């Protein structure tokens, strides 16, 4: 099947993204403050330090970056299809902020150390993202397309503002250790990616990704309107529940583990939609691969540009996504 937008076969596009992701994995695996020789893959026996860096630090971080990037971009593509507008995004609609506020409450009010604290962050992030998603989804129902879009943006702005205000209040009452944790985590970082976090992501994120991919056909039908989709046999309320639950589970876990990483869910689906077209059967898996690729490259740059220090990866994605979002708004204004 040849895509009319790109001229490339669908399978070739996905294979290209997979190969790019594998290349980014190899680059990231041997980059960092302590560079590892590629000869380790060719049979050279690693030193104990090399092995410890690779197994305890580098490998879980690469795995977490891949899963978080795939989840954020995949959820962005799914939410754009669900809300039927190109600006729906976990960050712009306040999902990440809601999850972040809930996780910040958990960090300040409860003991966030140890495995129990990590699983508590998972639950807090999920519940915070779910509450915000339900509010935004209800506000965005009905009305003309431009009005619904404007309502969604205003709702996301209000939620982000409230979350920022309450986050500042929590920072005011937090201890010095909690304040530093909140500050680094709020900028988005994979610096503390160890095996407990990677295994938690491996347990929660792949089922959410699989669930979103299962919704691809329904999201395509939903673009025709709910009445038309219902006539084609689609249970639209059930589809919305599945997408909402999968998105909030994945985004909540991502925020709990890596902090707030903005614009990934907006930037990747938009670029790939221009290349591959709007069909979600291709767009969803391509967005997941593209998000994993972008976050892996951004995290590699965050680890190496200021070595031995690290730049929070959320700052890099915001520096990339912010100008793109402004350009997108200007393009939409010219087209009106």
N, C-alpha and C positions, 0 to 999 in steps of 0.2 A: 504494500500500500504506500503510494507516494503522497506525502503531505503537500497540499497546494501552497502552503506558505513558504516552506523551506526548500522543496525539491528533493529532499533526502528521504529515504525509507525510514519508517518509524523505528524499526529494529536497529538501523545504523545509528540513529540519533542516540538511542539508549546505550548502545555499545560504546559510542564515543564518550559519553558521560562516565560510563564504568571505567574505561581505560584512563580517562583523565583523573578519576578518583583514585585509582591504583597508583598512578604516577605521583599524585599528591601525598598518598600514604608513604611511598618510598622516600620522597623528599622530606616529609615531616619526621619520619623515623630516624633519620640520621642528622637532623638539624637541631640545634639548641646550644645551651651554654657548654655542655660536654658533648662534642661531636662524636658520633659513632662511625666507625669505618664500614662502608658497604661490604667489605670482605667478610664481615661476620655472617652474611648470608651465603657465602661461598665455602664455608667449612672451617674458617679460622676459629680456634677456640677462644671465646671471649674471656677477658679478665673478670674477676668477681665484681669489680666496680661497673664494668660495661654491662654485665648481666643484670645487676641490681637496677641500674638506670633504665635499661630496656624493659625489664619485666615489671618493676614496681612503679615506675614513673611514666615512661614514654608510651608503653602499650595501652594502659587504661585511659590515658589522656587522648590518644588517637581514637580509641573506641568511643569515648564519650563525645568528642567533637563530631564524629561521624553521625552518631545517633541524634544528638541535639540539633545539628544542622538539618538533618533529614526531617525531623519532626517539625521544626519551626517553619521550614519552607513548605512542607506538605500540608501543614495545617493552614498556612496562608492561602495556598491554592484551593483547598477545600472550602474555606470560609468565603473566599471571593465567589466561588460557585454557589454556595448556599445563600449568601445575601444578594447575589446577582449584581455585584458592583466591583470594580477593579481596585478599590481602595480599602476593602476589608482586610484586616491584618491583626494578628494577636496583639501587637503593640499599639497600633493606632486606635483600636477599639477598646483598649484598656484591659484586655485579658492578662497580659504580662504584668501590668501594674497591680491588678487585683490579686493575682497569685503572689506577686512580690510583697504586697502589704501583709497578706496572710502569713507568708514565711517569716517576714520581719517580726510580726507579733509572736510567732512561735520562738524565734531566736531570743527575743527580749524577755518574754514572760515565762519561758520554760527552759529546761536544760537541753540545749541543742547539740551536746556532745555525745559521741558513741553511736552505735547502730540504732538505738531507739530514737535518738534525736534526728537521725537521717530519715528514718521512716515517718517520723512526725512531720518533717519538712515536706515529704511527698504528699501526705494527706492534707496539710495546710495549703500547699500550692494548688492541688486539685480543687479543693473546696472554694478557694478564693477565685480561681479562674472560672469555675462553674457559676458562682453567684454573679459575676460580672457578665458572663456570656448570656445568661438568662435575662438580665436587665437590658442589655444592649439589643438582644434579639427581639424582645418585646417592643422596645422603642422604635425599632426599624421596620416593623410590620406595616404593610399597607402604604398608601400614598404613592404619588408619582415617583419615577426613578430619581430625579434630581432632589426632590424633597426628602425621600428616604435616605439618600446618600448624605445630604446635609445633616439630617437628624443623627445618623450614625457617627459622623465626624464630631458633632457637638457632644454627643453622649460620651464618645471616647475621650474627648478633651476634658469634659467634666470629671470623668472617673480618674483620668491620669492626674488631674489637679488635686482631687481629694486624696488620692493615694499618696501623692507627693507631700501633701500637708500632714497627713497622719504619719507618714514615714519620718518627716522631720520631727514630729512630736515624740516618736519612739526613739529617735536618735538623741533627743534632749534628755530622756530619762535613762538611756542605756549606760552601762558601765564602759570603761575605756576599751576593754577587750571586745565587748559586743559592738561598740561604735566602730572599731576598726573592721570587724567582720562585716557589719552592715555596709560600710563604705566600699570595701573591695567587692563585695557580692553585688551591690547595686550597680556597679559599672560593668558587670558581666565579665566573668573570668573562669578559666578552666585550670587555674593554678593549683587547686586542691583536688584535682581529679585522681583519686586512688581507686583501688579495686572495689571497695564497698559501693562507691558512687557509680562506677562503671557497671557493676553487676545489677544495681538497682535500676539503672537506665536500660540495661539489656532485658530486664524482667518486664518493664512497663511499656517502653516505647515501641518495640517491634509489633506487639499486638495492636497498638493504636494505629500504627502505619498500615498494617494489614486491613484493619477495619475501614480506614479511609479509602484504601484502594478498592475495597468491596463496594463502596458507595459511588464509584465513578460513573456507572451507567445512570443511576438515579440523578446525579448532579447534572449530567448532560440533558436529561429529560426536563429537569427543573428549569433550565434556561428558557424553555418554551412557554413558561407560565404554569402556575399550579393547576389550573383547570385543564389545560392540554395534557400535562403530565399525568393527572388523575385519569383522564380518558385513555391514556396509554397503559394504565394499570399500575401507576406508581403510587405508593402510600407515602405522600409527602410528609405528614407529621412523623411517621416512623423514621424516614430518612433524616429529618432534621434532628431527631433525638440521637440517632447514631453518630452523626457528624459532630454534634455538640459534645457528646460524652467522650468520643475519641479525641477531639481537639483539646478539651479541657484536661483530660487525663495527661495527654502528652505535653501540653504547654505547662501545666502545673509541675510536672516532674522536671522539665527542662529548667524552669525558673528556680525550682528548689535546688537543683544541682549546679547550675552555671550562672545564676543571677539573670539579670535582664539584658538580653542581647537583642537590640532593636533592629528593625527594618529588614531583617532577613526574610520574613514571611511576605513582605511586599516586593522586594527587589527581585528575588529569584523567579517567582511565578510570572511576573510581568515580562521579564526578559525572555523567558522560555515560551510564553504565550505568543509573543511576536514571532518567534522562530518556528514553533511547532503547531500553532493554532490553538483553539479553545477547547478541544476535546479532552475531557478529564481522564479518559482511559490511557492517554499518553502523557497528558500534562501532570497528573499526580505523581507517577513514578519518576518522571523526568525532574520535577521540582524537588523531590526527595533526594535524588542523586546530586542535583545542582546545589541544594542547600548544604549537603554534607561536604561537597567539594569546596564551596565558598568558605564555610566556617573552618574547615581544615587548613586551607591556605591562610586565612586571616589569623588563626591561632599560631601557625608556624611563623608568620611575620611578627606577631606579638611576642613570641619567645626569642626571636633573633635580632630584631631591629635595635633594641636597647640592651642587649645581652651584657652582663648577667642579670640585669633587671628585666621585668616583664611589663608590657603595656596591656592593660585590660582589653580583652578582645572585643567587648561591647563598644568601646570607643572607636575602634577601627571600623566596625560595621556601621556605626552611626555616621562616621565621616564619609563613608561610601554611600549609605542610603539616604542621608539627609538631602544632599544636592540632587539625587535622582528624584526624590519625592517632590522637590520644588520644581524641577523640570517637568515632571508629570502634571502637576497642577497648572503650569503655564500652558502646556500643550492642550489640556482640557479646556482652558479658558479661550484659547484661540479657536478651538473647534466649535465653541458654542455660538 
